[in-house]
Amino acid sequence: MTAAQKHRETQRKRYRLSDTEVNEKWNTLFNGLVRSAQITDPDFFEIAKLNSLLGSVGLVQPFNWRAWGAATPEQHEVWQLNIYECIQHITRLVRADRTYEGVLYGALRSGLLPALCLVAFQRTEGKRAPVLGEVVKI
């Protein structure tokens, strides 16, 4: 078993949650999105909380987001994305916010981040997002 396969197996074991627990995490995420969108100037801790909420349902995953060449979708294009594209776009927004402060909050205020989360919720049928590395080779 390679190191990458061991890592994926560890991730799978770590994130095994009951349906009720996953449902609670999605509810907490959507409540957090509403709360964060109402803040005029979020601080570091509010953004960190949002990052944690996104990660709790598997929407932030490791992949080479800098090399990924897909354009940021327009609002009307989000509904056509599959779950893997949603994960990649959300991960890119979260990671880019580390370098360029305000990227994630801008996506939240514009409605892009909530739309991506809603599509991800629909594509997963309310379950935890699948592990990206197992399906998409980057």
N, C-alpha and C positions, 0 to 999 in steps of 0.2 A: 504494500500500500504506500503510495507516494505521500509526501508531506501535505500536498494540497488536498488529497482525499481524506487524510486524517483530520485536517482542519475542517472540512465540510461535515464530516461525521460528528465532530465535536460541536459544531454549530447546530446541527440537527438535534442533538441530544439536549443542548442548552435551551433551545427554543421550543421544546415540546410543551405546549400549553393546552388546557382543556378549551372546548369551544366557548364556554362561559368566560374564561379568562381572556381569550382573544377578543371576544365581543366587547368586554369592558375596556380593553386597550384601544379598540377602534373608537368607542364612545369618548374616551378620554382624549384621544387625538383630535376628534372633531370639536369637542368643547375647547381644547387648547387652541385650535385654529381660530375659533370665534373670539376667544379672549385676547389672543395676540393681535388679531386684526383691529381691535378696538384701541390698542395702545398707540399713541401718537409717535413716541420715540422709544422703541424697546431697547432695553439695556442688554448687556452680554448674557446675563442670567436668563432672561426671557427667551432669547434665541437658543441658548443651550437647552432649556426645557423643551422647546419646540423640536430641536434635533433629537432629543431623547425620545419624545413621543413618536416621531417618525420612525426611529430605529426600533421601537418596541413592537411594531407590527411588520418589521422587515422591509421597510421602504428605503433604507439607507444601507447599501451593501458595497463591498469592495469591488472595484473594477477600474480600468484605466480611463477615467472620465475625461482627462485632458486630451487623449488621443481619439476619443469618440467624436466623430464628425457630424453627428445629427444636429440639425438646427433646433432651436427652442421652438416648440409648437405654439401656434396662435390658439386663442381660446376655442375657436370652432374646430380645430384639428385634434384637440385633446381626446375627444370622444372616440376617435378612430384608433387610438393607441392600444397595444396589448399590455399585459401586466409587466412584461420585461422592459418595455420602453418607458412605462411610468416609473419603474424603479430607477432606471438609468437617468431619467430627467430629474427626478427628485434628488438622487444622490449627487448629481452634478450641481444642482442649486445649493445643496448643503455644503459640499466641498468648496465651491467657488466663493461662498460667503466667508470662508476662513481667510481668503486672500483679498477679496473685494467686499468690504463690509457693506451690508445693505442689500445684497443680492437676494437672499432668502426673504427678507421682509418685503422687498419690492414685489417678489413673486406672490407673496401672501396678499398684499394690498391690491394687486392687479387682478386677483382671482385665479391666477394660474396654479398656484400651489394647492388651494382647496379643490380645484377641478381635477388635478392629477390624483389627489388623494381619493376623491369620490370615484373616479374611474378605477383606481386600484382596488378600492373596496368592492366595487361591482364585479371586477374581473376575478377577484379571489373569493367572491360570494361570502365576504365577511370573515374569511379565514386569514391566517398569517401568510404573507407573501412568500412565494417560493424562493429558493436560493438561486440567485442569478448565475453564478459561475457554472452551474450544472447544465444550463441550457444554452447560454450565449457565450461563445468564445470570442474574447476581445483581444 
